[in-house]
Amino acid sequence: MKTRNFIRHYVEMVIAMLAGMLVLGLPLAALAPDSTELDLLGMALTMTVGMVAWMRYRGHGWAPAADMTASMFLPSFAAIGLLWAGLVENEHTLMTIQHVAMFPAMLVAMLLRLDEYTGHAGHVHA
């Protein structure tokens, strides 16, 4: 049961990320100037909004939501660092790096609060 709760939460977070990206991504892209850095940060923002909204709906507190926020923004900052260092300049490649890094970052955030994601804590609306 604990493993199933953990996996369910992870899958829910991935779905919430994608939903946030799809719902908020186009409007944000229309408003933001063309900038690789802003595109990377915008992607992190849209995914975070979806995840935090879902986490709050499911009864999780602000601390785990902050962990998930960090799991979206830290890979984004790393991708921007690669850009600024001149190591990777292609935006598509940077977005791929950002997205691939977000999945293990989410996993680490969840492992740091294992009880939060394996028990019933935080699942008010289950």
N, C-alpha and C positions, 0 to 999 in steps of 0.2 A: 504493500500500500504506500509506503514512504517513497519508494522509487517511482511509483506511478505518479504520485503527487508532484515530485520533482520534475519528471519528464513533462507532465501536463503543463506545469508552470512555464517551463522553457519553451515549449511549443506555443503557448499562449503569448509569450513575449515576442516570439518571432512573428506571429500573426499580427500582433498589435503594432510592431515596428513597421511591417509592410503596409498595414492599413493607414498608419500615420503618414507614411511616405507617399502613398497614393492620394490620400485625401488632401493633405496639406502641401505636398511637393509642388504641384503646378501653380497654385496661387502664390506661393513663396517665390518660385522661380520668376514669375511675372513681375514681382515687386522688386526683386534684388538686382543690382547691377551685375553685369557679367564679370565674375571673378572666381577663379578656382577656389580660393580660400573661402569665400562666401558660399560657394556651392557645397563644399565639404561641411562647413558649419551648418548650413541650412539642412542638409541631409541628416546630420546628427540631431538637429532640433526637431524636425518633423517626426523622426523615429522616436525620439524621447517623449514627445507629447503623447503619442499613441500609447506607448508603454506605461507611462506614469498615469495616464487617465485610466487605463485598464487595471493597473495595480491598485489604485485608489478605489475603484469600483469594487474590486475583489477584497477590500478591507486591509490592504497592506499599509503600513505607516510611511512616514516621510523618509525615514532613514534608509529602508530598502529601496525606495524610489530614487533616493540620491545615489545609491550604489549603481542602480541601473542607468541613471543619467551619466555617471562617470564612465560606465562601460560603453556608452555611445560617443562621448566627447574625447576620451583619451586616445582612441584610435584615430579620431579626426585630427587632433592636435599632432599626433605622430605623422600622419600623412602630410599635414601642412609643413612640419619640420623637414620632411623629405623634399618637399617642393622648395622651401627656402634654402636648403643646403645644396640645391641643384642636382640632387641624386635622382629624382624622378620628376619629370616636367609634364608628362602626358596626363591630362585630367582623368581620362578613362582608367588608366592604370592606378592613379591615386585613389579613385573611387573604389576600385576593386580591392586594393590593399585595405582601405578603410572598412569596407563591408566584411571582408574575410576576417579581419581582426576583431570586429564587433562580436562575433559569435563566441570565441573563447573568452573574451572579456566579460560577456554576460554570464558565462558558465562560472568564471572565477567569482564574480559578484554573488552568484547564488551559492557557491560553495562556502563563501565566507559567512553566510547566514543560513547554514544548512537546515536548522530547525524551522526557520521561516518558510522554507520551501518543501519540506518533507512532511510536516504535520499539517494540522488544520488551521494553525495560526495564520491569520491574514486572509482566510477564505470565507468571509462573511456571506458572500452571495453564491457559494458553491452549489 
